[in-house]
Every structure is written in structure tokens, then in C-alpha cells.
Amino acid sequence: MSMASSSLPYFLFSSFLLFISASYAAAATSFRPDALVIPVSKDASTLQYLTTIHQRTPLVPVKLVVDLGGQFLWVDCDRNYVSSSYRPARCGSAQCSLARASGCGECYSAPRPGCNNNTCAVLADNTVTRTGTSGELASDVVSVESTDGSNPGRVVSVSKFIFSCGSTFLLEGLAGGAVGMAGLGRTKIGLPSQFASAFSFHRKFAICLSNSATANGVAFFGGGPYRLLPNIDASQSLIYTPLYIDPVSTASAYSQGEPSAEYFIRVKSIKISEKAIKLNTSLLSIDNEGVGGTKISTVNPYTVLESSIYKAFTKAFISAAAAINITRAAAVAPFDVCFSSKNVYSTRVGPSVPSIDLVLQNESVYWRIFGANSMVYVSDKVLCLGFVDGGVNPRTSIVIGGKQLEDNLLQFDIATSKLGFSSSLLFRRTTCANFNFTSNP
């Protein structure tokens, strides 16, 4: 792990304020949106979540893997990156300061996007394969659709959107057609913070992942409403819990003292069918070394539990399932716990299996996971518990993965460090695939 000390002098921060107001003033025309919207699709083969934004001059569609805790936008600049508005970030510039990019790089071949002299670099991180490479920091035009919360509206642009150049080899392990990753993490150059700065709206965003590979989910930047057909404002049914900061970065390489960009919540206990399971509760807190706790991830397809938690959790679930005459079936990778579908019935919120509660700041605040989010059908006759064993001594004790997030609206308020979650939208007779992407100019 690479470690380097880092400092942000006051004059650099001041120059950033001037830079950001100047660059974004050019980006935000007389029309100032209250919120932005992007589609989020699910890739059937990798189970990754994808979005498409438009970048460069002339604008081209750029397909990206959505990384909820990613530090920033990175794209492959080695292949087919052509843009007249690409600008490398010069050493000592406000962009470098903002990105916590210390040091100064040289390039020993012809200048091109990703290869320029006197530029700073950051680590472009493929969080799926846990690989990274140093990449030139730069800015370019990014365009997305605005929204009133019900439909997409006018397309708006940020003229100097900061991102990092990755390399083609870094795309290995990403869904087909993806040319980078869209980092929504809590950094100053994550997508939520840059969009909020560009258009002067609240530093909050929401994701609503679809469980279908054929129907898009949605992500919003800015506050609600977040309306899903038939005219249901999902922002009105949120339960709130504090977001916590892991004091030690979870990135592949980082500066000393740099906190994690990922989103952590505090799970105090876990219940199966409303009965608490016995856990080593010290694992549920983040210690001074940044170990432990619970984070939310879109790059993990299923929730990952530290081994002792996983064993207690699966034992309790199997027992609760047996109590309602659900019988075991042989394991099907990557799952250890599978059941016959014989005595499992279909309900509005998925298969009729024991409920799972993640109990948060007190007993009355909990995230309930129903069958639609806990179970995975591997055949017509077999369904499996969609949780996996994370081994002993993982960095994070509980990683809530994509399957458990689908058809739940999650709002991340970075400014107030608060998560709003809806639990299953299926109860409200809607889904994350029900945003009306018909344009409303």
C-alpha cells in the first residue's frame, strides 16, 4: 500500500474557490437545474450497475460502472479519447489540491489525453478487481439531463468536470462496453460534490437500483422529489440514519490521514424473524485502524458478512425457515445456504421467507430486508440466501451489496452525513424501474 504525506495550503484552497466559481459559471447557463438524473442499468453477466453520461467535445456517450464509494470519475484515456476541450491539471493547480494529488509527473511520449508534462496524478481504482494505476488528473465537458423529479428535462453541462485518466488494462473485470467507473463517494471530486458545486444545489444524491437487466433504475443528484410511476414520491417515505466516516481510506493507495470515501452506517444488531442473533458486537464498530463497521456497496453483488457474523446469521435463518416448513437444498455457488421452493410462496415483497432486520441507531429504526432482496432463484425449484462469507478479519465486517439495495431508494445527504432509506418499494406498488425517462423539455 502506497502512503504519502499530503498538505493543502490555504492559498491553494482559496484559489480553488476562484477556479470553481469561474469554471462552473461558464458551465451553468441561465437555466439552473434543481436536480439531475441519470439512468442506471444492471449488467446480467457481471451483476454490475452501469450508467451512461456524455463527455468531451464533440460529446460522446461514455458507459461507466457505478461505484457508490468510488473517489471520482475515471475513464480509459489510452483508447479512442478524442476531445478538443480536454485539459490536464497542472502541478500546483486548484484541481490538484482539490483532488489531494501531490507530486508532479512527466510523460515521455507525444502529448495526448493522459500523457502530458507538468501534471498531477491520482490513483484510478478498479474497485471490482482491486487494482489501480496512477492516472493524469484532467478536466473536460460532461453533460447530463436535468430533472424536476418526474421526468428528464433540459441537458446541462459542466465545462470543466474533473476526472482521472485510467489505462485500458484497468477495464479488466468491468462489464462489456464500460470505459471507466463513476465514483459517487464523499470526496470533493466525486460526482455528487462536483454536480452540487456546478449548479448550487444540495450535496445530496439518491440511487434506486432495478432488479431487472432489461429495465433501468435511476440515480438523482440533488434533493427530491423522486417520483416513480404511478406518481409516487419515494422521497416522502424515507427512514433516516447517520452516515459515519471511516477514518482510514479504503482505497488501494492513499495519503496518510485520508478518510474513506465510502458510505458507512452503524448496524447495532441483526434480527431474523424479529429475533436478535448473537454477534460479537465489537465487529459492528469502526476501530481506530479503520477496521470493522458496515458499508454500502454497488460493486459487491451480494452482502458480504465477516465469518462469525455469517455463521450466526445463516444458522438463525435456516432455523427460522425450518419453522415455516422450508426445506434445505444443496448449495449452489457462490451461495452456501439454499432451499427448495416447494413451500415458498410469492408475496408482494418476494418469496415468503423469514424477514431480516438491520437494527440501526435504536430498536425502532431498522432496515427490513424481505424475500425479494434476500433470496436468489437459481432455478425454478431452488432459491438461495443471497449473502456470502467474507472470511475472518476483513477490513469491513458487513458490506451491504447490490442485491439487497434493489428496489430500495437510498438518499445520501453528504452535507448533513445522513442516509435516508425506503426499505422495499414493492410495498408501495412501485419499483426502481418506474422512473419515467420520457423527456419533458
C-alpha positions as CSV (number, residue, x, y, z in Angstrom):
1,M,0.0,0.0,0.0
2,S,1.4,3.3,-1.1
3,M,1.4,6.0,1.6
4,A,2.4,9.6,1.2
5,S,2.0,12.7,3.4
6,S,-0.2,15.4,2.0
7,S,-1.0,19.1,2.8
8,L,-3.4,21.6,1.4
9,P,-2.1,25.1,1.9
10,Y,-4.7,27.8,2.5
11,F,-3.8,29.8,-0.7
12,L,-4.4,26.7,-2.8
13,F,-7.8,26.3,-1.3
14,S,-8.6,29.9,-1.9
15,S,-7.5,29.6,-5.5
16,F,-9.8,26.7,-5.8
17,L,-12.8,28.8,-4.8
18,L,-12.0,31.2,-7.5
19,F,-11.4,28.4,-10.0
20,I,-14.6,26.6,-9.2
21,S,-16.8,29.6,-9.5
22,A,-15.2,30.7,-12.7
23,S,-15.3,27.3,-14.4
24,Y,-18.8,26.4,-13.2
25,A,-20.1,29.9,-14.1
26,A,-19.3,29.0,-17.7
27,A,-20.9,25.6,-17.3
28,A,-24.2,26.6,-15.7
29,T,-26.1,28.9,-18.1
30,S,-29.1,31.0,-17.2
31,F,-31.0,27.8,-16.6
32,R,-30.1,26.4,-13.2
33,P,-31.5,22.9,-12.5
34,D,-32.7,21.8,-9.1
35,A,-31.6,18.2,-9.7
36,L,-30.0,15.9,-12.3
37,V,-31.0,12.4,-13.4
38,I,-29.1,9.5,-15.0
39,P,-30.3,6.0,-15.9
40,V,-28.7,3.0,-14.1
41,S,-28.9,-0.4,-15.8
42,K,-27.9,-3.8,-14.5
43,D,-25.5,-6.0,-16.4
44,A,-26.8,-9.6,-16.5
45,S,-23.4,-11.3,-16.7
46,T,-21.4,-9.3,-14.1
47,L,-24.3,-8.0,-11.9
48,Q,-22.6,-4.6,-12.1
49,Y,-24.6,-1.4,-12.3
50,L,-23.9,0.9,-15.3
51,T,-24.7,4.4,-16.3
52,T,-24.1,6.5,-19.4
53,I,-23.1,10.1,-19.4
54,H,-21.9,12.3,-22.2
55,Q,-18.4,13.7,-22.1
56,R,-15.8,15.6,-24.3
57,T,-16.0,17.9,-27.4
58,P,-17.7,16.7,-29.5
59,L,-19.9,14.9,-26.9
60,V,-19.8,11.1,-27.0
61,P,-21.7,8.6,-24.7
62,V,-19.5,7.1,-22.1
63,K,-20.6,3.9,-20.4
64,L,-19.4,3.6,-16.8
65,V,-19.7,1.2,-13.9
66,V,-21.4,2.9,-11.0
67,D,-19.2,2.8,-7.8
68,L,-21.1,4.2,-4.9
69,G,-18.0,4.6,-2.8
70,G,-15.6,5.5,-5.6
71,Q,-13.5,8.6,-5.2
72,F,-14.1,10.2,-8.6
73,L,-14.8,9.6,-12.3
74,W,-12.1,7.8,-14.2
75,V,-12.1,6.8,-17.8
76,D,-9.8,5.0,-20.2
77,C,-7.8,7.6,-22.0
78,D,-5.5,5.2,-23.8
79,R,-8.0,4.2,-26.4
80,N,-10.2,6.5,-28.5
81,Y,-10.2,9.5,-26.2
82,V,-10.6,12.5,-28.6
83,S,-11.7,15.9,-27.3
84,S,-10.8,19.5,-28.0
85,S,-11.9,20.5,-24.5
86,Y,-9.6,18.1,-22.6
87,R,-7.4,20.0,-20.1
88,P,-4.7,18.3,-18.0
89,A,-4.4,19.5,-14.4
90,R,-1.1,21.4,-14.0
91,C,1.1,20.8,-10.9
92,G,0.1,23.0,-8.0
93,S,-3.2,23.9,-9.6
94,A,-6.5,24.2,-7.7
95,Q,-7.7,20.9,-9.3
96,C,-4.7,19.1,-7.9
97,S,-5.3,20.5,-4.5
98,L,-9.0,19.6,-4.6
99,A,-8.1,16.0,-5.6
100,R,-5.4,15.7,-2.9
101,A,-3.0,15.0,-5.7
102,S,0.5,15.7,-4.5
103,G,3.6,15.3,-6.7
104,C,4.3,16.2,-10.3
105,G,4.5,13.9,-13.3
106,E,6.2,13.9,-16.7
107,C,5.3,12.0,-19.8
108,Y,8.0,10.8,-22.2
109,S,6.0,10.4,-25.3
110,A,3.9,12.7,-27.6
111,P,1.3,14.7,-25.6
112,R,-2.2,13.2,-25.6
113,P,-5.0,12.8,-23.1
114,G,-3.5,11.0,-20.1
115,C,0.1,11.8,-21.1
116,N,1.2,15.4,-20.5
117,N,4.2,17.1,-18.8
118,N,3.9,19.1,-15.5
119,T,0.7,17.4,-14.4
120,C,-0.5,15.9,-11.2
121,A,-1.9,12.4,-10.9
122,V,-4.3,10.3,-8.7
123,L,-4.8,6.6,-8.4
124,A,-7.6,5.4,-10.7
125,D,-9.0,2.4,-8.8
126,N,-10.9,-0.6,-10.3
127,T,-12.7,-1.5,-7.1
128,V,-14.2,-4.6,-8.7
129,T,-10.8,-6.3,-9.2
130,R,-9.0,-4.2,-6.5
131,T,-6.4,-2.9,-9.0
132,G,-5.2,0.6,-9.6
133,T,-2.8,2.7,-11.6
134,S,-1.6,6.3,-11.4
135,G,-3.6,8.4,-13.9
136,E,-3.3,12.0,-15.0
137,L,-5.8,14.4,-13.4
138,A,-7.8,16.4,-16.0
139,S,-11.0,18.2,-16.8
140,D,-13.4,18.0,-19.7
141,V,-17.0,18.8,-20.6
142,V,-19.7,16.5,-19.0
143,S,-23.3,16.7,-20.0
144,V,-26.3,15.1,-18.2
145,E,-30.1,15.6,-18.1
146,S,-31.8,17.9,-15.5
147,T,-35.0,16.7,-13.9
148,D,-38.0,18.1,-11.9
149,G,-38.1,14.7,-10.2
150,S,-40.7,13.3,-12.5
151,N,-39.1,13.4,-16.0
152,P,-35.8,14.2,-17.6
153,G,-35.6,17.9,-18.7
154,R,-33.0,20.0,-20.4
155,V,-29.5,18.8,-20.9
156,V,-27.0,20.7,-18.8
157,S,-23.2,20.8,-19.0
158,V,-20.2,21.3,-16.7
159,S,-17.4,22.7,-18.8
160,K,-14.5,21.6,-16.5
161,F,-15.6,18.4,-14.8
162,I,-12.6,16.9,-13.0
163,F,-11.7,13.2,-13.6
164,S,-8.8,10.9,-13.9
165,C,-7.3,9.1,-16.9
166,G,-7.2,5.3,-16.4
167,S,-5.5,2.8,-18.6
168,T,-7.1,0.2,-20.9
169,F,-5.8,-2.7,-18.7
170,L,-7.8,-1.3,-15.8
171,L,-11.1,-2.1,-17.6
172,E,-10.5,-5.9,-17.0
173,G,-13.3,-7.3,-14.9
174,L,-15.7,-4.5,-15.8
175,A,-18.9,-5.1,-17.7
176,G,-18.7,-5.2,-21.5
177,G,-18.6,-1.7,-23.1
178,A,-17.6,0.1,-19.9
179,V,-14.8,2.5,-20.3
180,G,-14.4,3.5,-16.7
181,M,-16.1,4.0,-13.3
182,A,-18.4,6.7,-12.0
183,G,-17.3,7.4,-8.3
184,L,-20.2,8.7,-6.2
185,G,-18.0,8.8,-3.0
186,R,-17.8,11.6,-0.4
187,T,-14.8,13.4,-1.9
188,K,-14.6,16.9,-3.3
189,I,-14.3,15.5,-6.8
190,G,-16.9,12.7,-6.6
191,L,-19.8,13.2,-8.9
192,P,-22.2,14.3,-6.2
193,S,-20.0,17.1,-5.0
194,Q,-19.0,18.3,-8.4
195,F,-22.6,18.5,-9.6
196,A,-23.7,20.2,-6.4
197,S,-20.9,22.8,-6.8
198,A,-21.7,23.4,-10.5
199,F,-25.4,24.0,-10.1
200,S,-25.6,25.2,-6.4
201,F,-27.9,22.6,-5.2
202,H,-27.7,20.5,-2.0
203,R,-24.8,18.0,-1.7
204,K,-27.2,15.0,-1.7
205,F,-28.0,12.3,-4.2
206,A,-30.2,9.2,-4.4
207,I,-29.8,5.8,-6.1
208,C,-32.6,3.4,-6.9
209,L,-31.3,0.2,-8.4
210,S,-33.5,-2.0,-10.6
211,N,-33.5,-5.8,-10.1
212,S,-34.0,-6.3,-13.8
213,A,-31.3,-6.4,-16.5
214,T,-33.9,-5.2,-19.0
215,A,-35.4,-2.2,-17.2
216,N,-33.4,0.8,-16.0
217,G,-33.1,2.1,-12.4
218,V,-32.2,5.7,-11.7
219,A,-29.9,8.0,-9.8
220,F,-30.7,11.6,-8.9
221,F,-28.2,14.3,-8.0
222,G,-29.9,17.0,-5.8
223,G,-32.9,16.8,-3.5
224,G,-36.3,15.3,-4.2
225,P,-39.0,14.8,-5.2
226,Y,-38.0,11.4,-6.7
227,R,-41.2,10.4,-8.4
228,L,-41.8,6.9,-9.7
229,L,-44.9,5.7,-11.6
230,P,-47.7,5.8,-10.7
231,N,-46.9,9.3,-9.3
232,I,-45.3,8.1,-6.0
233,D,-42.7,10.4,-4.5
234,A,-40.3,7.9,-2.9
235,S,-38.5,10.7,-1.0
236,Q,-41.6,11.0,1.2
237,S,-41.2,7.5,2.8
238,L,-37.6,7.6,3.9
239,I,-36.3,6.5,7.3
240,Y,-33.1,8.3,8.4
241,T,-29.9,7.0,10.0
242,P,-26.5,8.8,10.4
243,L,-23.7,8.2,8.0
244,Y,-20.3,7.5,9.5
245,I,-16.8,8.2,8.3
246,D,-14.1,5.5,8.3
247,P,-11.0,7.5,9.4
248,V,-8.7,5.4,7.2
249,S,-9.1,5.3,3.5
250,T,-10.4,2.0,1.9
251,A,-8.8,2.9,-1.5
252,S,-5.9,0.9,-3.0
253,A,-3.4,3.7,-2.2
254,Y,-3.9,6.9,-0.2
255,S,-2.3,9.7,1.7
256,Q,-1.7,9.5,5.4
257,G,-4.7,10.8,7.4
258,E,-7.1,10.4,4.4
259,P,-10.5,9.1,5.4
260,S,-12.5,6.6,3.3
261,A,-14.7,8.0,0.6
262,E,-17.2,5.2,1.1
263,Y,-20.6,5.3,3.0
264,F,-20.8,3.7,6.4
265,I,-23.8,3.2,8.6
266,R,-23.9,1.8,12.2
267,V,-25.7,-1.6,12.5
268,K,-26.2,-2.4,16.2
269,S,-27.8,-5.8,15.8
270,I,-29.3,-8.2,13.3
271,K,-32.7,-9.9,13.7
272,I,-34.2,-12.8,11.8
273,S,-38.0,-13.1,12.0
274,E,-37.7,-10.3,14.6
275,K,-35.4,-12.3,16.9
276,A,-31.9,-10.9,17.6
277,I,-28.9,-13.1,16.8
278,K,-25.9,-13.4,19.0
279,L,-22.9,-11.5,17.5
280,N,-19.5,-10.2,18.5
281,T,-20.8,-6.6,18.6
282,S,-17.2,-5.1,18.6
283,L,-17.1,-6.1,14.9
284,L,-20.0,-3.7,14.2
285,S,-18.0,-0.6,15.1
286,I,-15.1,1.0,13.2
287,D,-11.9,1.0,15.2
288,N,-9.0,3.5,15.1
289,E,-7.4,1.5,12.4
290,G,-10.5,1.8,10.2
291,V,-11.4,-1.9,10.7
292,G,-15.0,-3.1,11.2
293,G,-18.4,-1.4,10.7
294,T,-20.9,-1.6,7.9
295,K,-20.7,0.0,4.4
296,I,-22.9,0.1,1.4
297,S,-21.5,-1.0,-1.9
298,T,-22.7,-1.2,-5.5
299,V,-19.6,-3.2,-6.7
300,N,-20.4,-6.2,-4.4
301,P,-23.4,-8.0,-6.0
302,Y,-24.4,-9.6,-2.6
303,T,-24.0,-8.7,1.0
304,V,-20.7,-9.9,2.5
305,L,-20.5,-10.8,6.2
306,E,-17.5,-11.4,8.4
307,S,-17.3,-15.2,9.1
308,S,-18.5,-15.3,12.6
309,I,-21.4,-13.0,11.7
310,Y,-22.2,-15.1,8.6
311,K,-22.3,-18.3,10.6
312,A,-24.6,-16.9,13.3
313,F,-26.7,-15.3,10.6
314,T,-27.1,-18.3,8.4
315,K,-27.8,-20.6,11.4
316,A,-30.6,-18.4,12.6
317,F,-32.1,-18.1,9.1
318,I,-32.0,-21.8,8.5
319,S,-33.7,-22.4,11.8
320,A,-36.4,-19.7,11.1
321,A,-37.0,-21.2,7.6
322,A,-37.4,-24.7,9.0
323,A,-40.0,-23.4,11.5
324,I,-42.2,-22.5,8.5
325,N,-41.6,-25.8,6.7
326,I,-39.0,-24.5,4.2
327,T,-36.5,-27.3,3.5
328,R,-32.8,-27.2,2.6
329,A,-31.4,-27.9,-0.8
330,A,-27.8,-28.4,-2.0
331,A,-25.6,-25.4,-2.1
332,V,-25.2,-23.6,-5.4
333,A,-22.1,-21.4,-5.8
334,P,-21.5,-18.7,-4.7
335,F,-24.2,-19.4,-2.1
336,D,-23.9,-21.8,0.8
337,V,-27.5,-21.8,2.0
338,C,-30.2,-22.9,-0.4
339,F,-33.7,-24.1,-0.1
340,S,-36.4,-26.0,-2.0
341,S,-39.0,-23.6,-3.4
342,K,-41.7,-26.2,-2.6
343,N,-43.2,-24.4,0.5
344,V,-42.1,-20.9,-0.5
345,Y,-45.0,-18.7,-1.7
346,S,-44.9,-15.5,-3.7
347,T,-45.8,-12.2,-2.0
348,R,-45.8,-8.6,-3.0
349,V,-42.3,-8.3,-1.5
350,G,-40.9,-11.5,-2.9
351,P,-40.6,-15.1,-1.6
352,S,-42.3,-15.8,1.7
353,V,-39.1,-16.3,3.8
354,P,-38.0,-15.1,7.2
355,S,-37.5,-11.3,7.4
356,I,-34.1,-9.8,8.1
357,D,-33.7,-6.6,10.1
358,L,-30.6,-4.5,10.3
359,V,-31.2,-2.6,13.6
360,L,-29.7,0.9,13.4
361,Q,-29.4,3.7,16.0
362,N,-32.2,2.3,18.2
363,E,-34.7,-0.6,18.2
364,S,-37.3,1.3,16.4
365,V,-35.1,2.2,13.4
366,Y,-34.3,-0.8,11.3
367,W,-33.8,-1.7,7.6
368,R,-36.0,-4.6,6.9
369,I,-35.0,-7.0,4.1
370,F,-37.8,-9.1,2.6
371,G,-37.5,-12.1,0.3
372,A,-37.2,-10.0,-2.9
373,N,-33.9,-8.7,-1.6
374,S,-32.7,-11.7,0.5
375,M,-33.3,-14.6,-1.9
376,V,-31.9,-15.5,-5.3
377,Y,-33.7,-18.0,-7.6
378,V,-31.0,-20.3,-9.1
379,S,-33.7,-22.5,-10.8
380,D,-37.4,-22.9,-10.7
381,K,-37.1,-25.4,-7.8
382,V,-34.2,-23.8,-5.8
383,L,-33.6,-20.4,-4.2
384,C,-30.6,-19.4,-2.2
385,L,-29.9,-16.9,0.6
386,G,-28.1,-14.0,-1.2
387,F,-25.4,-13.4,1.4
388,V,-21.8,-14.6,1.2
389,D,-19.0,-15.4,3.7
390,G,-16.3,-12.6,3.8
391,G,-13.8,-14.6,5.8
392,V,-12.0,-13.8,9.0
393,N,-10.6,-10.3,9.7
394,P,-12.0,-8.5,6.7
395,R,-11.4,-4.7,6.5
396,T,-15.2,-4.1,6.8
397,S,-17.4,-6.5,8.8
398,I,-20.6,-6.0,6.8
399,V,-20.7,-4.9,3.2
400,I,-24.3,-4.4,2.0
401,G,-24.3,-5.4,-1.6
402,G,-26.4,-4.6,-4.7
403,K,-29.0,-7.4,-4.4
404,Q,-30.0,-6.0,-1.0
405,L,-30.3,-2.5,-2.4
406,E,-32.5,-3.2,-5.4
407,D,-36.0,-1.6,-5.4
408,N,-35.0,0.4,-2.4
409,L,-34.5,4.2,-2.7
410,L,-31.3,5.4,-0.9
411,Q,-30.7,9.1,-0.4
412,F,-27.2,10.1,0.7
413,D,-27.0,13.6,2.2
414,I,-23.3,14.3,2.2
415,A,-23.7,17.8,3.8
416,T,-25.5,16.5,6.9
417,S,-24.0,13.0,6.9
418,K,-27.3,11.3,6.8
419,L,-28.8,8.3,4.9
420,G,-32.4,8.1,4.0
421,F,-33.7,4.6,3.0
422,S,-37.2,3.5,1.9
423,S,-37.0,-0.3,2.5
424,S,-38.7,-2.2,-0.3
425,L,-40.6,0.0,-2.7
426,L,-42.6,-3.1,-3.7
427,F,-44.7,-2.4,-0.6
428,R,-45.8,0.8,-2.3
429,R,-46.6,-1.0,-5.5
430,T,-43.7,0.6,-7.4
431,T,-40.1,-0.3,-8.3
432,C,-36.9,1.4,-9.2
433,A,-37.6,0.7,-12.8
434,N,-40.6,3.0,-12.7
435,F,-39.0,6.4,-13.3
436,N,-40.5,7.9,-16.4
437,F,-37.5,8.5,-18.7
438,T,-39.7,10.2,-21.3
439,S,-38.2,13.6,-21.8
440,N,-40.1,16.7,-20.7
441,P,-38.3,19.6,-22.4
